[in-house]
Amino acid sequence: MPTVAGVDSSTQSCKVVVCDADTGEVLHQGRATHPEGTEVAPEAWWRALLEAGDGLLAGVDAIAVAGQQHGLVALDDQGEPVRDALLWNDTRSAGAAADLVAELGGPERWAKLRWMAEHESVLADRTASVLLPHDWLTWRLRGGPGSDVEPVTDRGDASGTGYWSPAAGDYRRDLLSLAFGGRSPALPRVLGPYESAGRTPWGALVAAGTGDNMGAALGLGIGPGDVVVSLGTSGTVFAVTERPMADPSGAVAGFADATGRFLPLVCTLNAARVLSSTARLIGTGLGDIDLLARTAEPGADGLVFLPYLGGERTPNLPEATGSLLGMRTDNMRPPQLARAAVEGMLCNMAEALDELRSRGVEARRVLLIGGAAKAPVVGEIAAEIFGTPVTVPEPEEYVALGAARQAAWALAGTPEPPSWPLSGARLIPAPADGAPGRRVRAAYARARASAHG
């Protein structure tokens, strides 16, 4: 029985799943934590992968890595990092993003190169190549520094850089040079969806890997008409389309996916952290947020939570802070605060969903995944606020499963990925009376306009 491993190297941790290559059955799992912060030494990811995969990886036939997107791994001519990797949630590059938008309409994904060029020019001069986090781990699996192994990436993760065009299927080195102050470091070769990257020193086939959102889409097996709302550290809303999408406003990122199609996506900086921070404030656990939120009425008795706890990307408010509005003596209680936190998080995601819908993306089915989706009340309130039925699949490591499915695909070498069934899912119908959800969204919109214009 061939087996494959999928790695989810996320912001907070590394997860490894080992699956039956034919059926997708999960056979083994491992996990290790990552350091906190918005910049991390890439070597910490490698140590976490080895820890999470200890005793699991040696016998697999193929492996793939799905990693957090938009991280900047800058290497010198010896393949060593010139500095800690700047992660997706590092907002110090917001000014550089604004400059790039003003100059050329460039998306913020490549702004970290501009920030580095302007603030760390000596390190920028030493940078011989630029990789993404999943590229770097895929390279390490195949030999890494000191080897003659060529770094590679995939079209999905590459499409998040701002200097690889999903429509043209090629790098825009002119944009790279503009962002990096005239410098033009080497970039990884872009592999096709089921093309092999090579092998590990112990002989396992290494697939191209991809970005975490593309991995989740592959793990869920979504197709046109499906929209995924992922409530992890960040929040993302994405769908699969047959044609590339370009959004001049920058709200919708026109990514490629891991199958040869496209993955328009809207990203927020705040999702599950809204609930964990609220639980900490109340002095309780995440499980109690579910219980408390159920005892408050829709609208939390007038309490509105604007969930911009780490700044925000959509809407573009990098310097914003969270706000609690409508406070009165009769609603400053744990149940109302818990309900307001869930509603605020989901109203922000509903606005992201609206961005996709306004550009012609059909949402026949909404799938809710991620850490925050484990609380049953979240799915129930989501159906109210989104105004559509919501499907909540069984909690699984869908990013790691997507990477494992990609590894099985590369192992098989077939035109289509193997058919792996989706775990049991809970269908939550939209309420017959959608008025409460509309009132919650209207109150949220008024609060946001009052606080941020």
N, C-alpha and C positions, 0 to 999 in steps of 0.2 A: 504494500500500500504506500504510494508516494505521499509524502507530507511536505507542507510548506509553512513558512513562518512570515508573519506580517508584523512590522514594527510601527508603532505610533509614537514618534518623538515629538511630544507636544510641549507647550510652554511649561507646564508644571511637572510633567513626569514622562517616563518612557514605559510603554506597554508593549508586550510581546504576546502574540497568540500563535499557537501551532495548530494547523488544521489538516484534515484529510483533503488532499488536493482534488479529489473527485466530488466529494459531497459537501465540503465546507464545514463539516462537523469540527467543533473546537475540541482539541485533545488536551492541550496544556496552555497555561497562561502564566505570565510573570510581569512584575512591575517594579520600578525604581523611581525615586524622586529626582527632580532637577532643582538646581539652586533657584531661589527667587530673584527677582529683579528684571530690569529691562535690557541688561547686557550680561552675557554669560560666556565663559570660556568654552569653546566648542569641545574641548577634551572632556568636559563634564558630561556632555551628551553621550560620548563614546563610553565612558565609565558606566553610565546608567544603562546603556544598551547591553553591555557585557553583564551587568548585575541582573537586569531583568531577564536576559536570555541564558543565564547560567544553567547549564544542564539541559537546555531546551534546543539549542541551535545546532549542536554538533551533528545530529542525525538527520536534519531536514534536507530535502532535495533542492529546494529553492527558497529564496528570501527576498523581500522587498521592504523598503522604508517609505512611509508617508510622514512628512514632517511639517512642523509649524511653518507657515509661509512668511515671506518678506524679510527674513533675517539676513543680515549682511555678514558673510564670512569672507574676510579679506586675507589673502595668503601672500607670503613673499615668494621669491624665486626658488626657495627650498621646500615650499609647501607648508610652511608654518604660519599660523595666524599672526598678523601684525598687531592685533588688538583683540579684546573680547568681542564676540559677535553682538551687533546691535539688533535687537529683536523688533518684531512688528509693533509692540506696544510702547516703544520708546518715542515719546512725543516731542523730544527736543528738536526733531527734524521738521516740525510743523512749519517753521519759518522758511526753511529750504523748500518745502513743498509748495508754499505760496509763491515763492520766487519762480519755481519751475512752471507753475500754472500760468503765471503772468508772462513768462518768456515764450512758452510754447504750448501751453495747455497740457503739460505733462502730468500724469497721475502721480499721486504721492508715493507710490511703491518704490520709486527710485530716488526718493528724496534723501535717504540715508547716505548715498554716495555723495550728493551735493554737500550735506552737512560735514562729512568727513573731509572732503576736499577743502572746505572753507575753514574748518576748525582744527584739523589734524593733517596739515599738508605734508609733513615729513612722513607720517605713516602712509598717507595716500601715495607718495612717491615710491614707497617700498612695496606697494601692492602690485603683484604680478598677475594675480588671477582673483576672480570673484565667484564664490559659490553661494548657494542657498543651503540652509541647514540639512535638508534631505540629501542634497548633492554631496555634501561633505561626509555624511555618515555612509552613503553608498560607496564613496571613494575609499573610506577607511575599511569597509568590509572587504574590499578588493585589494587592499595593500596600503594605500594612503601614502604619507610622506616617505621619501626614500625609495619608492618604487617607480616603475615606468608606466604605471596605470594612468590612463587618461580619464580625467573627471568627466562625468556625464550628468545629464538631467533629463526631464521629460517635458513635454509641451504644456502640461497642466501647471506645474510649478513655475516653469519659465515664463508663462504668460502673466504671472504676478509681478514680474520685475519692472515693467514699464518700458523695457528695451528689447522685448521679444514680441513680435506681432502675431497674434492668433490668426488674423486674416491672411497675412502673407506667409506665415509659417517660417519666419526667419528672424534673426537678430537685427535690431536697428542700432548699429554701432555708432551712428551719428548722435543718437540720443544718449547712449552710454558716455560718449566723449563729452557731450554738453554737460551732463550731470556731474561728471568726475573731473571737471576743470581741464579738459583737453586730454586727459589720460585715457588709454584704451587697454585695460587689462584683458588677459585671456578669459574666455568664457567656456563653460562646459558644453560638450556636444549634446544636441537634443536628440533623444531616442524616440522611436515610434512606440505606440501603446503596448505592444507585447514583445518588443525587442529586448534582447538580453544585454546587460551591461558587462557581463563577464562572470567570473567565479570567485568565490572566497578561497583563501589559502587551503581550506579543508575540502574544497571541491563542490560546494553548493552553488547552484546557479543564482545569479543576482539579477533581479529584474530592474527596470528603469527607476522604479519608485515614483513618487509624486507628492503633491502638496496635501495637507490634511483634509481640506474640503473636498478635493478630488477623490481622496481615499474614501471618505465617508460616502460620497455619491456611488462609488463602485461597490462598497460594502453593502449598501442598501439596495443596489440594483435598480436605481431609478431610471425613468425614461421620460420622454416629453409628456407634459401634463402633471408631473410630480413636482412639488416644491418642498424643499427641506428647510425647516427652521431648527437650527442647531444652537443649543443653549449651553455652551461651554464657558471657559474663561471669557472669551469674546462671544458675541452672538453673530451668527451668519444666516442669511436667507439665500438659497440658491436653487437653480433649476437647470435641467439639461435642455439644450436646443440644438437644432441641426445646423444653424448658421451662426457666425460670430455676431456679437453685439457690441456696438460702440456707443458710449453715452458721454456726450460733451460736458455734461454737468459733473461727471466724476462720481456720482452717487452709486452707479452700477458698474462694477468691475467686469470687463468683458473677457473673462478667463476662457482658456481651453479646458477640457476635462481630460481624464485619463484613458478615454476610449476612442478618441478621434473626433469627438463632437465638441460642444462648447458648454460653458458653465457660467452664465451671468450670475453675479453674486453681489449682495450688499452686506457690508460688515459693520458691526458696532463693537465698541470696546467693552461694553458692559452687559453681562448676562448673568451667569451663575453667581458671580461675585456680589451682585445686588442682594441675593438671598442670603449668602453666607455672611455678608457684612451686617445685614439687618438682624440675623440670628445672634450675632455677636453683640450688637447694640442692646437687644432685648435681654440678653443673658440666657439664651437657650440654644438648642441644637436645630439643625436643618429639618429634622423630622417634625419638630414642634411648629415650624413655620407652616407646614401643611395643615396641621390641626387648628392652629390659630386662625389662618386665613379663611377657613371654612365657616368660622363662627361670625364673621363680619359680612355685611351685606355688600353687593356690588356697588362700587364707588367709595367704599371705606368711609362712609359717613362724611364725605367731603374732603378727605385727606388725599392729596396727590403727591406722588413721589416721582421727581425727575431724576433718573438713575445714572447721572453722568459722573460716577464716582472716580473714574480714571481719565477725565476728559472724555471727548467723544469724537468719533470719526464720521458717523452718519446719524444725525446731522453733524456738519463739520464745526465742532466746538472743542478744539484741542485743549483750551484753557478752562473749560467749564468745570464746575463742581456740582455735586448732587444737591438737590433742593427738596425740602418737604414743605408743601404749601397747604393752605386751608386748615391750619392747626387751630383747634378749639379745645376747651376743657373737656368736652364730652367725646372727642374722638382721639385724644392722645392716650390710647390704650394699646396693649400688645396685639389684640386681634386686628384692629384697624391698621396698625402699622404694618403687620405682616401682609394683610390684603393689599395695602397700597404699594408695597414693595413688589409683589407679584404682578399687580396691574401695571405698575410703571415699567417694569422690565418688558412685559408683553406689549404694552402700547408702543414702546420704542421699536420692538420687532415688527409690530403691525405696520408702522410707518415704513420700515424697510421692505416689507412685503408689498406695500402700495407702490414703492418705486419700481419693483419688477412688473407688477400688473400694469402700471401706466405705460410700460414699454412693450406691451403686447404679450407678456408671458402669462399663459393660462395656468391657473391653479385648480386643477380638477381634484387633486389630492394633496393635503398638507401633512407631511410627516414631521413629528416633533421628536428630536433626539437631544442627547447631551446630559450632563450631570443634573441640571436643574429640572429636566423633564422627568426625573425619577419620582418627584413629588406628584402624586395623582392630581392634586388641586391645580397644578400648573396647566395640565392638559385641558381640564374642565374650563378654567378661566380663558385659556387660549381660544377655545371654540367660541366663547362669548365675544371676545374682543376681535378675533379675526373674522367672525361672521361666517364661518365655513366649518364643515366637519374636519376633525383632526384625528390622524392616526398616530398612535404612540407605540412604536415597536418595542418588543422586549428589550430591556437595557442590555446593550452589548457594546463592545469596543469596536464600533463600526469603522473607524479610521484604520485600526490595525487589521480588521477583517478585510477591508478593501485592499490593503497592501498585500495580505495573504492571497486574496483572489487574483491580484495582478501577478504575484509570483507563480500561482498555478497556471495562469494564462501563458506566461513566458515559458514555463516548463512544457506546456502542451503545444505551443507554437501554432495555435489555431486562429482563424480570422476573428472569432468572437470569444469573449471570456467564458469560462465554465459557468454553468447555471447552478448557482447556489441558492437554495430557498431562504426567504426572509423569515426570521423567527416570528412566533406568534405576536400579534399586535392587537392593541385595544383601540376600537373605533369610538370616538366621542362625537355624537351628532351636534350640529349647531342648534342652539336653543330655538324653539318655535317662535318665541318673541325675542327679536334681536335688539329691542329698545335699550335694555340695561347696558349691553356692550357698547352701543352707540353713545350712550350718555357718558360712560367711562372715557371713551376716546375723545369726546368733545371737551370734557373737563381737563383731560391731559393736554389737548391742543391749546386750550386757553391758558393753562399754567405755563406751558413752554413759551408761548408768545409773550406772556407777561414777564417771564424771567430772562428770556434770551432774544426777544424780538422776532 
